[in-house]
Amino acid sequence: QDFTGWRLLAEDGTEIGNVTGLEDIPGNPCLEVETAEGAVLVPLHEDLVVNVDEQGRALVMRIPDGLLQC
């Protein structure tokens, strides 16, 4: 599924940013996400996906500690 244009939310409901694309790294696809602090890559792994809200175009994920820190 293409999540480009969707909002990425943390498990607690905090908005992380907007998905701008997919970096198709073999064995480790990552979402390209534009945050307030800049662009980050977030692994798109089924174990991290908490909820997919197709109507609201929002993806809720369990974000690993330290992933969003520069």
C-alpha positions as CSV (number, residue, x, y, z in Angstrom):
1,Q,0.0,0.0,0.0
2,D,1.2,3.5,-0.8
3,F,1.2,5.7,2.3
4,T,2.4,8.8,0.6
5,G,0.4,11.8,1.8
6,W,-0.7,10.0,5.0
7,R,0.0,11.3,8.5
8,L,2.3,9.2,10.7
9,L,1.2,9.0,14.4
10,A,3.0,7.4,17.3
11,E,1.2,4.8,19.4
12,D,0.2,7.5,22.0
13,G,-1.4,9.6,19.2
14,T,1.4,12.1,18.9
15,E,1.7,13.3,15.3
16,I,5.2,12.5,13.9
17,G,4.8,14.0,10.5
18,N,3.7,13.4,6.9
19,V,4.8,10.4,4.8
20,T,6.5,11.8,1.6
21,G,7.6,8.5,0.0
22,L,9.0,5.0,0.4
23,E,12.6,4.1,0.4
24,D,12.5,0.5,-0.9
25,I,15.7,-0.9,0.8
26,P,15.8,-4.6,0.1
27,G,14.6,-6.5,3.2
28,N,14.0,-3.2,5.1
29,P,11.5,-0.8,3.3
30,C,11.3,2.5,5.1
31,L,8.8,5.4,5.0
32,E,10.2,8.8,4.2
33,V,8.7,11.1,6.8
34,E,8.8,14.9,6.9
35,T,8.9,15.9,10.6
36,A,9.2,19.4,12.2
37,E,12.9,18.6,12.7
38,G,13.5,17.4,9.1
39,A,13.2,14.2,7.1
40,V,13.6,10.8,8.7
41,L,13.3,7.2,7.6
42,V,11.0,5.0,9.6
43,P,11.2,1.2,9.0
44,L,7.9,-0.1,7.6
45,H,7.7,-3.4,9.4
46,E,4.4,-5.2,10.2
47,D,5.5,-5.6,13.9
48,L,5.7,-1.8,14.3
49,V,2.3,-1.0,12.6
50,V,-0.4,-0.5,15.3
51,N,-3.3,0.7,13.1
52,V,-4.0,1.7,9.5
53,D,-6.8,4.3,9.3
54,E,-7.7,4.4,5.6
55,Q,-10.5,6.8,6.0
56,G,-8.4,9.3,8.0
57,R,-5.3,8.5,6.0
58,A,-3.3,8.0,9.2
59,L,-0.8,5.3,10.0
60,V,-0.2,4.6,13.7
61,M,3.1,2.9,14.5
62,R,5.2,1.9,17.5
63,I,8.3,4.0,17.0
64,P,11.5,2.5,18.4
65,D,13.3,4.6,21.0
66,G,15.9,6.9,19.6
67,L,14.7,6.6,16.0
68,L,13.5,10.2,15.7
69,Q,16.4,11.8,17.5
70,C,19.2,13.4,15.5
